[in-house]
Amino acid sequence: MNFTRWSARLPGTQRRAAARTDHQVSPDRLGEGSVPAARAEQLTDEAPPSPAVDDLPVRDILDRVPALVALLHGPDHRIAYVNDAYAAAFGVRPLGEPARKALPELDELGLLPLLDQVLRSSRPRTVKSRRAPDGRSYTFTCTPVDLPAGPAPDGVLKGGGVLVFAADVTDHAEAAERLRASERDQRETAVTLQRSLLPQELEEPDDLRIAATYQPGGTEAAVGGDWYDVITLGGGRTALVIGDVMGRGVRAAAVMGQLRTAVRAYARLDLPPHEILQLLDGLAMEIDANQIATCAYAIHDPNEGSLVYASAGHLPILVRDEDGTVHRADEPTGPPLGTGGWLHASGTVPLGPGSTAVLYTDGLVERRDADLDDGIAALERALAGATGTPQVVCDRLVRALGVAADHDDDVAVLVLQHPARTGTDRELFRNAALELLGGVEAAPRARAFASGVLTSWRFPADLHDLGVLATSELVANSLQHGTPPMRLRLRRTDRRLIIEVTDGDDHLPRRRRAEPADEAGRGIAIVATIASHWGARRTPGGGKAVWCEFALPRTT
């Protein structure tokens, strides 16, 4: 085939015929070209002129370039030319044969449809980093070319053609794959760390049914610092926590772990939610002054039928009533943890029997192309129609919000239900209370009241006697060290008996060692000895509550 004829028609070589190496320019026309005559004379005297780009032999160049080059001709892409590099990579190819038959490597790489597109559109196309049968990776660029209008001497069909140029990018592809593998390893490490720092099993309060789920972002998303927790505080109360550390990767997961551990430690102090967040705020600044986190901390008290909460920049808690009405607990709220200089406040939302509450992180409701309030409104609608167990509600909310395996952010959801007790189940959850009036008769009245209630609840004799003794000691402690108003509350669940005494003094008792000659100081020590757990906390309106609990014997 006359290679010069078609190579002269390649893009950028249209002026080749006017600048052939064997073309002689008349001396009297030296001044008419792009080089002035005087300059040409100077170049002649000093050195031979450099050849123009159009003077370069194209075939020689294509034969020598390390890239793979092939010229295909006609609608069935018959082979017009392959260079030495192409032949070295895939073998010698017969000229004139269609690509589908003679270039199986292009078929395996899926390039034949691309060649058709190039011919139809007359526009170049590029596919990056395709792995070829020889094990190397190439970036292919297919460029349309105009071939000679007349018949070619070797019989190749005339018409449009495609120049295939393949650059070997194996080193780049391998480096990119190593980088991706490293990123996958780091992500798997962060996911493993994240999951290990989350609760492996949720604590199971007597009065609540709880489920939670955590889903890391898709493979292209770095793991964030979402976390949740459930903490039984004693006395029937339960703390519920959810948070989100800003940032990604192992660092965010590590900070999350420290905050979660701190929350559990602070929760044992049985402080109001806003005071817990105040302590966490200072700790977050100590951990990393450049790291912030959002957090919502709530306490459920079955005696009050409410959820007391505080929020540090976190999304509002949603509560669904038994009739399906959804409430948004969005006030009060404060800035995220780690910002400092803010006094948080607590709020209250009802959580009666039959209610469901949802705590969640922004990955559930935030989308790049939508307003955050729209996402929260969508969650409210999904919650209004979500029924079933907490785990079923969890799964339905995640599906309803469109969270899939390739989601671009991690998601944590915590669902709690306060079930409505009916029938025989209701008999296992009962309360009794007595207002205590000061005076010498208060302690005997409290003992008699406790004895009657425990008898009516059909407790075993040994548990009855321990309950009456604990009641006597707690009431005596309150009468001696507390102030009115005083109240005794007895409560039973399906798993424990809880005895609680409240009064108007906010000084918390502590267990101490009483010497033989001491007339006081033994009451709390006795309670701590006979009860499964005991504790004390300050009440929101001033004063304190001192409680103890006994585990009920398991029934077969």
Protein Blocks (a to p, Z undefined) as FASTA:
>chain_A
ZZklmmmmpghilmmmmmcfklccdfklmmmmmbdfklmmmmmmmpccdddfklpcfklm
mmmpmbdcdddedjkopafbdcfklmmmnopadehiafklmmmmlmmnopmmmmmmmmmn
opacddehiadfkopacddddddddddfbdcfklpacddddddddddfklmmmmmmmmmm
mmmmmmmmmmmmmmmmpcfbdcddfkbccddddddddfkbccdfbdcddddebjhiacdd
ddddededjklmmmmmmmmmmmmmmmmnopafklmmmmmmmmmmmmomkbccdddddddd
fklopacdddehiacdddddfkopacddfbccdddehkgoiacddddddddehiacdddd
fklmgcfkbcfklmmmmmmmmmmmpgcjfklmmmmmmmmnopafklcbdcdddddddddd
ehjllmmpccddddddedjklmmmmmmmmmmmmmmnopafklmmmmmmmmmmmmmmmmmm
mccdddddddddfkbccdddddfbfbdcddddddfklcghjlmmmmmmmpmbdcddddfk
gpadddddddddddZZ
